[in-house]
Amino acid sequence: AAMPARTTLALALGSAEDLLRYATETRFLIERRERIRAAGADLETLKCRRGQDWIKLSGLRVRPQATPPVCLLTVYLHIALAGLEKRLPRSSGVIYPQVEKALGVRISWIGHRIEATLLGESAAERLRAKPGAPALRVRRYYYDSNERLLELSDSLHAAERFAYEMR
């Protein structure tokens, strides 16, 4: 008999390389690309000045040949990267190396914030999970050496299908 598919995606994280590996095993399907002025929930996530311009990409992170999606994903890019959002393919791996290339800078550190939350109705539907089910919200902050936030990724995972491992 076939082995049951492992439904939990364990993200082992000790380095940027681990993050790259996770992102190459999965694809970011970009559904919306927009320029925003930070307000409301976006402002709350970005913690920047109200009205600051950002590029916002939204969609799903998926594993090839696997359902359901890994997570709902929103990526915010610094306005200095304007134009990059048009060059990203609809199905992208990890974005930050392209950020580095576009600006000719290095990401000098990545901050992580992981919080427990519950799935709202539309998020649950998109993730094929139950509304009100536990979820993990993982935000990653990508900074250059001048402490400038170049990219922020905000992902929402159904808790039963995602684990974070660190070393």
N, C-alpha and C positions, 0 to 999 in steps of 0.2 A: 504493500500500500504506500501511496505517496506520503511523504512527511507533511504534516500540517504546516502551512506557511507561518513564519514568525510574524506576528502582527505588530509587535512592539518594535519601534525603531529606537535603538540605543545610540545616543550620540556621545561618543567618548571624546572628551575635549581636554587637551593639555596644551594645544598650540594652534597657531593660525593654520598650520599644515593639516591638522585634524579637521578644522572647519572647511578647508578646501576639499578634503576628501569627502566629507559629508555632502558638500554642495555638488561634487562631480557625480556622486551616486544618485543625486536627485536633480530635478530641473525646476526652475522657477518659470511657470507659465504666466506671462504678463498679460493681464486682461485690460488694464487701464493705465494710461500714461497721461499725467496732467501736471500743470504748474499750479501751485496753490499759494495762497497767502495764509500763513499759520493762524488758525483760530480754532476754537472748540476743541474737539478730541485730538486733532493734529497738534495743536498748541500744547495741550496737556502732555502728549507723548514727546514732542521735541524740546519742550522747556526752553524755548527761544523767545525773542521779541515778538509780540503780536504783530501780524501783518508781514512778517519776514517771508521772503519768497523761497520756495523749495520746489523740487521736482518730486512728484509722488507716483510710485508704481504700485499697482495692486494686482493680486492674483493668487495662485495656488502653487505650493511646492509639491511636486509629485515624484514618485519613483517610477521609472519606466516599467511597463508591464505589471504595475501593482495598483490596486485600488484598496481602500479609499485614499484621498490625498493625504500627504504628510502633514500639511498645515495650511492655514490661510496666511498669506504673507503680504506685508506692506513694506516697501523700501522708500525711504526719503533720501534724496541726494541734494547736496549743497548746490545753490544756484550757480556757483562757479562751474558746475558740470553741465550747464544747460547745453543741449544738443546731444549729449551722450545718450539720453533716454530714447532718442530716435534711432540711434545706431545699435541698440541692444536688440538681439533677435527675440522673437516672441517666446522662445524657449531658451532660457539662459541658465548657466551653471551658477557660479558665484560671481558677484558683481564687483567686489572691492579691488581685484587686480586691474580691472578695467578703469576703475576710479583712479588708481595710482598712475596708470599709463596716460589717461586723459589729461591729468594735471601735472604729470612729471614729479609726483611726490610719493613718499612712502607713508603707509599707514603705520604710525609708530606704536599705537596700542589699541586694543579692542576691549571695551567694557561690556559686561554682561549683567542683565537684571532679569531674574526669573521670578515670576509670581504665580500663585494659584488663583484661579478664577473659575467662573462657571460659564458654560456655553449658552449664549443667547439663541433665540430661535433661528435666525437666518444663518449664523455661524454654524450651528449644529447641523442644519440642513446641508450646507456646503461641505461639511466635513463628514457627512453621513454618520452622525452620532446623535444621541438623545439630547433634546433641549434641557438645560439645567445640569447636564453631566459635568463632572470636574474637568478642568482644562489647565494647561500650562501656557502662560504667555511669556515668551522669551524675547527680550529686546537686546540688540547688540549695537554698540556705539563705536564707530570707527573714527579715530582721531589722528590728525597729523602731528608733527613735532611742535607746532605752535598751538596745540590744544584746540585746533579748529575741528568741529564736528563735520566730517565730510559725508558720512553715510550713517543712517540709522535703519536697522531692519527690525521689524516688529512682527513676530510670528505667533500664531495661536494654534496650539496642538490639543487634540483630544487626549486627556491624561492617560487613558488606558492603552494608548498606542505610542507613547513617547516616554523615553527615559533619558536623563542627562547623567553622564558619568564623567568624573574628572580625575585627573592625576597630576 
